[in-house]
Amino acid sequence: MPRLSGNRRRPSRGRADLARLRKQSEAAIARTSPPELADLPADFWDASEVVLPVPKRAISLRVDEDVLRWFKSRGPRYQSRMNAILRSYMAHMRKDRGRKGAA
């Protein structure tokens, strides 16, 4: 597994070091958490629901070189962003079609 400075290890491709995380104290977790999580009410997670990701289907898609370059230049997970934009367009078109059908 790749190493970072000191004793910390970098997780391998999206996998957390669960054994190390389980050993962390609440104080250590609070100290390293983002500020927006500091003052969550005690009941914040009470109404939460687990939402499983929708399975994706691998396809071959041809896009213009400049389009691909632009998405890739925005960083990792460019395919997920492309999917999100296509999903947003699809939702908009469905909504628009519903309005035209009701007119």
C-alpha positions as CSV (number, residue, x, y, z in Angstrom):
1,M,0.0,0.0,0.0
2,P,1.4,3.5,-0.8
3,R,2.7,5.5,2.1
4,L,2.2,9.2,2.9
5,S,4.4,11.3,5.1
6,G,4.7,9.9,8.7
7,N,2.9,6.7,9.6
8,R,-0.3,7.4,7.7
9,R,-1.2,5.2,4.8
10,R,-3.1,6.2,1.8
11,P,-6.2,4.1,1.1
12,S,-6.0,2.1,-2.1
13,R,-8.5,3.4,-4.6
14,G,-11.4,4.5,-2.5
15,R,-10.9,1.9,0.2
16,A,-10.6,3.2,3.8
17,D,-8.3,1.7,6.3
18,L,-11.1,0.5,8.5
19,A,-8.9,-1.1,11.2
20,R,-7.2,2.3,11.7
21,L,-10.5,4.2,11.7
22,R,-12.0,1.9,14.3
23,K,-9.1,2.7,16.7
24,Q,-9.6,6.5,16.4
25,S,-11.1,8.3,19.4
26,E,-14.1,10.6,19.1
27,A,-11.8,13.5,19.9
28,A,-9.5,12.6,17.0
29,I,-12.5,12.3,14.6
30,A,-13.9,15.7,15.7
31,R,-10.4,17.3,15.4
32,T,-10.0,16.2,11.8
33,S,-13.7,16.6,10.6
34,P,-14.7,19.5,8.4
35,P,-16.0,22.6,10.3
36,E,-19.5,22.2,8.8
37,L,-19.9,18.9,10.7
38,A,-18.9,20.4,14.1
39,D,-22.3,21.6,15.4
40,L,-24.7,19.0,14.0
41,P,-27.7,18.4,16.3
42,A,-27.7,15.1,18.2
43,D,-30.7,13.9,16.2
44,F,-29.2,14.8,12.8
45,W,-29.0,11.2,11.5
46,D,-32.3,9.9,13.1
47,A,-34.4,10.3,9.9
48,S,-31.6,9.3,7.5
49,E,-32.0,6.5,5.0
50,V,-29.4,4.4,3.2
51,V,-29.6,5.1,-0.5
52,L,-27.8,2.5,-2.6
53,P,-26.2,3.7,-5.8
54,V,-27.9,2.8,-9.0
55,P,-25.8,0.2,-10.9
56,K,-24.1,1.5,-13.9
57,R,-23.8,-0.2,-17.3
58,A,-20.5,0.0,-19.1
59,I,-20.9,1.2,-22.7
60,S,-18.7,2.5,-25.4
61,L,-19.5,6.2,-26.2
62,R,-17.8,8.3,-28.8
63,V,-17.5,12.0,-27.9
64,D,-15.6,14.8,-29.5
65,E,-12.0,15.1,-28.4
66,D,-12.4,18.6,-27.0
67,V,-15.5,17.5,-24.9
68,L,-13.6,14.6,-23.4
69,R,-10.5,16.8,-22.7
70,W,-12.8,19.4,-21.0
71,F,-14.4,16.8,-18.7
72,K,-11.0,15.2,-17.9
73,S,-9.5,18.6,-17.1
74,R,-12.0,19.0,-14.3
75,G,-10.4,16.2,-12.3
76,P,-11.2,12.6,-11.4
77,R,-14.6,11.1,-11.8
78,Y,-15.2,12.8,-15.1
79,Q,-17.4,9.9,-16.3
80,S,-19.6,10.4,-13.2
81,R,-20.0,14.1,-14.1
82,M,-20.8,13.3,-17.6
83,N,-23.5,10.9,-16.4
84,A,-24.9,13.6,-14.0
85,I,-25.2,16.1,-16.8
86,L,-26.9,13.5,-19.0
87,R,-29.3,12.7,-16.1
88,S,-30.1,16.4,-15.6
89,Y,-30.8,16.8,-19.3
90,M,-33.0,13.7,-19.3
91,A,-35.0,15.0,-16.3
92,H,-35.4,18.4,-17.9
93,M,-36.7,16.8,-21.2
94,R,-39.1,14.6,-19.3
95,K,-40.5,17.6,-17.4
96,D,-40.7,19.6,-20.6
97,R,-42.5,16.8,-22.4
98,G,-45.0,16.6,-19.5
99,R,-45.8,20.3,-19.8
100,K,-46.3,20.2,-23.6
101,G,-48.6,17.2,-23.2
102,A,-50.7,19.0,-20.6
103,A,-51.1,22.1,-22.8
